[in-house]
Amino acid sequence: MPHLCTTGHIVFDPQGLMAILQAEARAVWDAGPPHLSNRERWQFRYHAADLLRDLADVETIDKQRAAFLIGLILPKIINQHYRISRRWLCKPKRLFNHLGEWDMKAAGLARRACEDGADVSDRCAALRALVDHVLAPLGGVMPMEWRTEWESLEATSAGSNSAD
C-alpha cells in the first residue's frame, strides 16, 4: 500500500489531504520494513533448518519431492532475505533481476536453485548455500541437534530412607 500511495498520481485533491497522505506513504516506503523482532529472527532460523532437514530426507531418494521442496523453500528464503535486509518485495516476475541489483550472490544462487536442467543435488546445494548466505546476519541456520550437559546422579538403593 505505501508503494501504491507513493507512486500514484493524484487526480483531484482540493484540500491537499491526498498530498499529505502521499508524503506519509513516502516516509513509510523510504524507511523500509520494520526491524525483525527476536521472535521473527528465531522463527526464520528454526523454520529454515526444519525445511532443509526435510529436503535432506528426500534429496537422494525422490528427485521429484526434492524438486517440489526446492520450489517451496526458495520463495520463503528470498522473502526472508528481503525482510532481513529491510527491503520491500517486488513483483515475482521481477524478483531475480531486482535481487541481483543489490545482492548478486543471492540472485546467482537463487537462479542455480531453479536451474531446470541441473541435477537435483546441485540445485539442493545452491539452495543450502543461499539459506546460509541469507541467514548469516542472524547467526545462520539454527542447529537442530540438542546438546545437554548431563549431571551424574548417585545410585540409591531401593530400601534406603533419604531421612537417614
C-alpha positions in Angstrom: 0.0 0.0 0.0 2.8 2.5 0.7 4.2 2.0 -2.8 0.8 2.5 -4.3 0.1 5.7 -2.4 3.7 6.9 -3.0 3.7 6.4 -6.8 0.0 7.0 -7.5 -1.0 10.1 -9.4 -3.4 12.4 -7.6 -6.2 13.4 -9.9 -8.3 15.6 -7.5 -7.2 16.9 -4.1 -8.8 20.3 -3.3 -8.0 20.2 0.4 -4.5 18.8 0.0 -5.3 15.7 2.0 -4.0 13.3 -0.6 -0.7 15.1 -0.8 -0.3 14.8 3.0 -1.1 11.0 2.8 1.2 10.6 -0.1 4.1 12.2 1.9 3.3 9.9 4.8 3.3 6.9 2.5 6.7 8.0 1.0 8.2 8.2 4.5 6.9 4.6 5.3 8.2 3.4 1.9 11.6 5.0 2.3 12.0 3.6 5.9 11.6 0.1 4.6 10.0 -2.8 6.5 10.4 -2.7 10.3 13.3 -4.4 12.1 12.9 -8.1 12.9 11.7 -9.0 16.3 13.6 -11.5 18.3 10.8 -14.0 17.7 11.0 -13.5 13.9 14.8 -14.0 14.0 14.3 -17.2 15.9 11.5 -18.4 13.6 13.4 -17.7 10.4 16.4 -19.7 11.6 14.3 -22.6 13.0 12.0 -22.9 10.0 14.9 -22.8 7.6 16.6 -25.6 9.5 13.4 -27.7 9.6 12.8 -27.2 5.8 16.4 -28.1 5.0 16.2 -31.2 7.1 13.1 -32.3 5.1 14.9 -31.6 1.9 17.9 -33.7 3.0 15.5 -36.6 3.9 14.3 -36.9 0.3 17.1 -35.4 -1.8 18.8 -38.7 -2.8 15.7 -41.0 -2.8 13.0 -39.0 -4.5 14.1 -36.3 -7.0 10.5 -35.1 -7.6 9.8 -34.5 -3.9 13.2 -32.8 -3.6 12.4 -30.5 -6.6 9.0 -29.7 -5.0 10.6 -28.8 -1.7 13.2 -26.6 -3.5 10.2 -24.7 -5.1 8.6 -24.4 -1.8 11.7 -23.2 0.2 13.1 -20.8 -2.4 10.4 -18.1 -2.2 10.3 -18.3 1.6 14.1 -17.7 1.8 14.0 -14.9 -0.7 11.1 -13.2 1.1 13.1 -13.6 4.3 16.2 -12.1 2.7 14.2 -9.0 1.7 12.7 -8.8 5.2 16.1 -9.2 6.9 17.6 -6.6 4.6 14.7 -4.3 5.3 13.7 -4.1 1.7 10.2 -4.2 0.2 9.5 -7.1 -2.1 8.8 -6.5 -5.7 6.6 -8.5 -8.1 7.7 -12.1 -8.5 8.3 -11.7 -12.2 10.9 -9.0 -11.4 12.3 -10.6 -8.3 15.6 -12.2 -9.6 16.6 -9.1 -11.5 15.7 -6.8 -8.6 17.6 -9.1 -6.2 20.6 -9.0 -8.5 20.7 -5.2 -8.2 21.6 -5.3 -4.6 22.8 -8.9 -3.9 24.4 -10.6 -6.8 25.4 -13.6 -4.8 21.9 -14.3 -3.6 20.5 -13.8 -7.1 23.0 -16.2 -8.6 22.3 -18.9 -6.0 18.6 -18.5 -6.4 18.9 -18.9 -10.2 21.1 -22.0 -9.7 18.5 -23.5 -7.4 15.9 -23.0 -10.1 18.0 -24.4 -13.0 15.7 -26.7 -14.9 18.3 -28.9 -16.5 20.6 -29.1 -13.4 20.9 -32.2 -11.3 18.7 -32.0 -8.2 21.7 -32.4 -5.9 23.3 -29.3 -7.5 20.0 -27.4 -7.0 19.9 -28.5 -3.4 23.4 -27.4 -2.8 22.7 -24.0 -4.3 19.6 -23.7 -2.1 21.6 -24.6 1.0 24.2 -22.0 0.1 21.5 -19.4 -0.4 20.0 -20.2 3.0 23.4 -19.9 4.7 24.0 -16.6 2.9 20.6 -15.2 3.8 20.6 -16.2 7.5 24.3 -15.3 8.1 23.3 -11.9 9.7 21.0 -13.7 12.1 23.6 -16.3 13.2 23.0 -18.8 10.5 20.7 -21.8 10.3 19.6 -22.9 13.7 21.3 -26.2 14.8 18.8 -29.0 15.1 20.9 -31.0 17.5 20.4 -30.7 21.2 23.4 -30.7 23.5 22.9 -31.1 27.2 25.5 -31.3 29.9 24.3 -34.3 31.9 24.8 -34.3 35.6 25.7 -37.6 37.2 23.3 -39.0 39.7 24.3 -41.1 42.6 22.8 -44.6 42.7 20.4 -45.1 45.6 19.3 -48.4 47.0 15.6 -49.2 46.8 15.2 -49.6 50.6 17.2 -46.6 51.8 15.5 -43.8 53.5 16.5 -40.3 52.5 15.9 -39.0 56.0 18.8 -41.2 57.4 
